[in-house]
Amino acid sequence: MSHADALSHIPAPRQLPFFGNTLDCIHDSDGLQARCVRDFGELYRISLLGRWRVTFASADAIDYILTDPDHIFSAAGGWEMIAPLFGGGLMLRDGADHKAHRRIMQAAFRKPAMDSYLAMMAPALENLLKDWPQGKRLRFFPAVKDLTLRMGAHVFMGLAVDDPQAEVLNRAFRAELAGALTPIRRPLPFTAFRRGLRGKAELTATFRALIAERRAAGGDDFFSRMCRAEDEAGRAWTDDEIVTHFNFLMMAAHDTTASGLTTMAWALAQHPHWQDRLAAEVDALDDGPMTPAMLGAMPLTEQVFREALRLIPPVPFIPRRATRAFDWRGTHIPAGTELTLAMGWVMRSPAHFTDPETFDPDRFAEGRAEHLSHRYAWAPFGGGMHKCIGLHFSMMQVKAFTRALLSRHRIEPARPGPTTWAMMPIPRPRGDLPLRLVPRLG
């Protein structure tokens, strides 16, 4: 029996010849999910890029698969599509190997390290935002992607935001990202996949050349700390492991943060009363450089960002592969099955959130806390052993960006009408979200 036949007992929507459900996933993944949940419930399968994937659309199933109490599910197997360009990254490791590498990486996320990143990040954001046009149409999504890439070169590599090498690295990195997500998986001439492999080779050579210098000279940037990182037993990474992990982390930190900031800016432009509340929160902070203490004084900013991630999570689906057969509530799933955890659907479910399609950051406020109805009702950073190691870094960057932006500007829509979103592979606004920055008075 073929693997496809072994899944035939699981319901599936209608497929197109050759394409399966791929075009639906690309053009309207939310609509496809809604139809499948309506017709089949929490468990169904779709055909994506020529392969069947079983989708789980409930918090209970996501809890079981991400916490993996029976040691069945492989993250490396789930993310194998990006392995040619980002293989060996923390998210693409399993079991004891993953735990060992995660323990070493924790050294680069301890509080002294995080405080040093904030000291680098906050003034750089202030300077970068000075170059954004005021009173004119700004294509926010590409602007914030460029900003987060420059911030990555600065905070992660210790390069000045205007260092010419930063732009060279950014071009290589953009090519690598595009190559990781293209459906053509062979390095044919003129393909994004081939350009991605070239970008990876360029980045790998650059990172490798810096390791000896950063180990000897120290430094507070992320790459320097990774070069010196050790676990409690004194185990450090090899040069190859440093290059592999850093290449992956640059990808993980960039695209997800750019997507989340874009959603947040879109929401604030559409809901000016929330923008007023955040501006008042920013104004209440002390003058001078941003400090770690200020992060705790921005609870409304955190609520708004959480709500933005709930509505449009940067990673709406989490993949896994079943290494052994298992049953879920009476349905048999054979070994080798590729799984999709529909986080985005669960986070907009009326089972956990009131008026789930409405932008309402107060749902995260104390006393209401709808996200605590289930420990996986709100989980944009994943969960279990593979929960995003950089989630606190992401929140810190969002708060520093919010202070830098709203202390001087208001953001307004630059054109009428609703914004539509392309959800795959990373959510992005169609039309690039045109906004206008208006100087604040006083």
N, C-alpha and C positions, 0 to 999 in steps of 0.2 A: 504494500500500500504506500502510495506517495504521501509526502507530508501534507500536500494540499487536500488529499482525500481524507487524511486523519483529522483535518479541521472542518470537514463538511457539515458536522453537526452543529457548528456555531453559526448563527445567522449572519448574513452579509447583505449590504445594499447592492443594487444593480451596478454592474461594471461595464465600461466601454471595452470593446475589443482592443487588445494590445495595451492600452493605457490603464485599464482597471479603474481605480478611483483616484489616480494620481492628479488628474486635472482638477477634480473637485477639491482635493486637498490643497492645491496651489491657489485656486481662485476663490474658494469659499469653504474653508475648513470648518468654520463655525456652523454654517448651514448644514454641512454633511453630518457633523456631530449631532446637531439638533434632530435631524431626521432619524439617525440611527438610534439615539436614546429613546425617541418617541416610539419607534417601531419595534426595538429589540430590548430596551432596558439597558442595564449597566455593562453588558458584555456582548461584544460583536466583533467582527473581523472586517478589515478592508484590504484591498490590493493596492500597494504603494510601490512604485518603481519595480513592478514585476514580482513582488514578494508579498505573501500574506502576513498581516500583522493583526494580532488579537488585541483589541482595545478594552481597557477597564476604565469605567467612568463612575466610580464611587470612591468615597473617602476610605471606606473599610478595605477595599481591594488595594488601594494605593498604600495604605498603612501596612498591610501584610507583605506586599512586594518590596517596598522600600526598607522596611525593618528586617525582612528576610530571616525570620527566626529558624527556618528549616534549611537555610543555606542552599537555596535553589537558583537564585537569580543573579545573572552576570551583567554588570554595568559595561564591562569591556565588550562583551558580545552585543549589547544593545547599541553601543555607539560606534560599531565597527565601520560605519560609512565614513567617519572623519578620521579613522585610524591612519590612512596613508599620509596625512599631513599633520595630525596631532596625536598619533599613537604614542603611548607611554606616559601621557599626561595623567594627573591624579585621577580624573574621572574615568579613565580607561584602564584602571587596575582593579583587581578584585582580591578579596580575602586578606591573608596575612601580608601579602605584598603591598596591597593598598594601605593597610594600617601602618606598616613600617615607613612608607614614604610620607604618609600624612603626619606622622609624629615628627619627622624632620622638618616638614614645611611649617609646622606650628610655630617654630622659632621666628619666622618672618611675619607672624601675625600677633605676637605678644604685645602688651600695652606699650612698652618703650618704643617698639618698632612702629606701632600705629601712631603714636604721638609724633614721631619723626616724619612720617608720611604726611600728616596733617600740616606740620610746619612747612613742608615743601609745597604741598598742594594749594593751600588757601591763597597765598600771594600770587602764585602762578595763575590761578583761576581769575583773580582780580585783573591781572594784566591781559590775559587772553580775551576776556569779555570787553575790554576797552576797544578792541578792534572790531567788535560787532557793530553793524550800522544802526544808527538811531533814527527813528521816524520813517524808516524805509522798509520795504518788504525783505524779510529774512527767511530763507528756506531753512527752517530750524533743524530738521533731521540731518542733512548733510553738514550743517554748521556744528552741531553737537557731536557728530561722529568725528569730525576733524579735531574738535576740542578734546575729546576723550583719548584720541590717539596721541595727541601732543602731550596730554597729561600723563599718558602711559609711558612715553619716552622720558618724561621728566621724573616722575615719581618712581617708576619701575626701573629705569636705567640710569638716572642721574644726569640726563642730557638737558641742556637749556631748551626751553620751549621753542626758541627760534634757531636752534642748532641745525645747520643744513643736513647733518646726518639723520636728524629726526624725520625729515620729509622723505629721504631715501628709504629709511626703514619702514615708514608708513606705507609707501607705495608697494614694497615687497609684502608687507603684512596684509594689505587689502587684497592683493593677488592671491595670497595664501587662503584667506577667508573665502573668497569667491570660488576657488578651486575645491575647497572642502565641501561645498554645498551644491555643486553642479551635478546634474543627473548623469553627465557623461563621465565615466570613471576610468578612462584610458587616456594616457598622455599623447593624444593625437595632435598634429600640428594645428596651431591657431585656437586650441581649446582652452577654456578657463582652468581645467585640471592641469594641463601642462604648465601654464603660467603660474599656477599655485605651487607646483613642485619646484619651479625655479625660484619663486619667492621664498619658499622654505629653505632651499639651499643657501640663498643669500643671507637670510636671517641666522641660520645655523652657523655659518662661517663668522659672522659678526659677533654673535654671542660667545662662541668658543674662543675667539681671540682676546676677549675681555676678561676671561676667568682668572688667569694668573695674576693680572694686575689688580683686580678687585679683591682677591684673597689677600694680597699683600698690603694693599693701601687702605682697605676698609671702605667705609662710606655708609650713609644712612639710606640710600635708595634700596629698592626691593631686590634688585639683582645682586648687589653687593652682599646683602644679608643672606640671600640664597646660597651664594658661594661659600659663606662661612657657617651655614646652618648645620646643627647637629641635634640628634635626639638625646634623651637622658643618658644613654650609654656611650655617647661620644661618636656615634656613627654619622658620617657625612655622606654627601652624594659624590659620585664620580663626575667627571666633566661631561660625559654623555648624558647623565641623568639631569644635571643642571640645565643643559641646553634644552632637553626634552620638556622638562617641567616649565621652564620659563616661556618657551614657545607656546605651550598650552595655556598658561595663565594669562598671557597677553591677550589671547583670543577670548578667554572666558570673561576677563575683566572689561574688555572693550565693548563688544557688541551688545551684551546684556545691559550694561549701564547706559549706553547711548539710547537703547530702546526704552528703558524705564524712564529716563529723563525726558524723552520726547512725549511719552504718554502723560507724564506729570505736567509738562508745559501746556499740552493740549487741554488737559482738564482745568488748569488754572485760567487759561484764556477763556474757556467756556463758562467758568464759574467765578466771576470776579470777586464775589463776597469771600470766597475761600482765599483768593489771592490777597485780599485786604487783611485777613486774619494772619496769613503767613508773613506779610510785610510788617505787621505790628509785632509779631514774634521776633522778627529779625531786628527791628528798631529797638527792642528792649534789651538786646545784647550789649555788652560793654563795647566801647570803641577799641580800636587797635587790632592787632593780629588775632586771628581766630585761635582759640585755645580748646583743649579737650573738654574743659568744664562747660563751654558753650554748647557742645553737642547735646548734653543732657537737658539744656534749656530750650530745646526745639521739639517738644512733643507733637505739636500740630503739624510740623513739617514731616515728621515720621508717619503720622496718621495719613497725610495726603499721599505720601509715597507708597505706603502699604495699600491704599485704595487703588492707586494707579496700577500697581502690580497685580492686584486682584482682578481688575477689569481687563487688562491686557498684559498678561505675564510675558516677559521676554522669552521664557522657555515654556510654551503652553503644553508641551508633551515631553514626557521622560521615557526613553526606551530602555528595555531590559531584554535579556534572552533567558529562557528557561533551560537550565542545564539538565534538569530531570523532569519527568512528568509529574503533574500535580492536579488536584481537583479544586475548583473554586465553586462552592455552593452548588455542588452536583454536576458541574460541567467539567469534563476531562480535558486537560491541556497537555498535549504530548511534549516530550523532550525536544529541545531545539527550536521551539516556537518563539518567534519574535513578538515582544509585547510592547504595547503603548499605554502609558498611564496618562489619562486625559486630565491633567492638573487644571488647565484653563477652564474646562467644563465644570469641574467640581467647585472651583472658586466663584462661579456664577450660578450656583445651584440654590433654589429657594429652600432646599432642605437645610441650608446652613446660614443663609443671608436673607434679610428682608429686602424686598424690591431689588433683587440682585443686579439688574441692569442700570440702576441709578448710581451716580457718583455721590457717595455719602461717607466721607472720611470719619465722621463721628461714630460709625459702626465699630471702630477700633478703640474708642474712648473707654476709660475705666467706667465700670458700672454697666456697660453695654457689651463690649467685647464679644461680638458675634463670631469672631475668628476662633474663639475657644470652644465653640460648640462641638468640635471634633479636632483632634490634634493634627489632622490632615485636611481640615476645611480650608485653611490658608497655608499653602506651602510652596511659594514661588521659588524658594531656594532648595527644593528637594527635601530629603530627610534620610534618616538612618545613617549608616556609616559614610555615605557619600553626600551628606548635606554640605552645601556650598561652604567652603572654608573661608571665602572672602565676603560673607554676607555683611559683617560689621564694617569692613572696608567700603563696601558699596554704600551703606547708609551714611558713613562719614563723608564720602565724596558728594552724595546728594545734598547733605546739609551745608557743606562748604559752598557748593554751587548755588544753592538757594540763597544763602546770605550774600554772595557776590552779586547775584542777579537782582534780587528784589530790594536790596538796599539802595539801588540807584534807578531801577527801571520798573515800569509796568509792562506786562505783555498783553497784546491784543490780537485777535484774529486779523489777518491781512486780506481776507476775502470772505464773503458770506457763504452760507451753506454748510452742510455736515462734512465731517472728515471720515473717509473710509480707510480701512486698514487691510494691508496684505499680511496675513498671519504666518506664512511660511516663507523661508525657514526661520527667520527672526521677525517678529512683528515690526512693521514700518508703515507710516502713513502714506497712502497714495497721494502724489502731489507734493510730498516732502514737508507738509505742514507749514505753509507760509504764515508767519507771525510778524508783528511789528513791536519793536521796543520803544517805549515812550518814557522819556526821562521823568522821574518823580520830582515834584516841586517841593521846595523847602529843605 
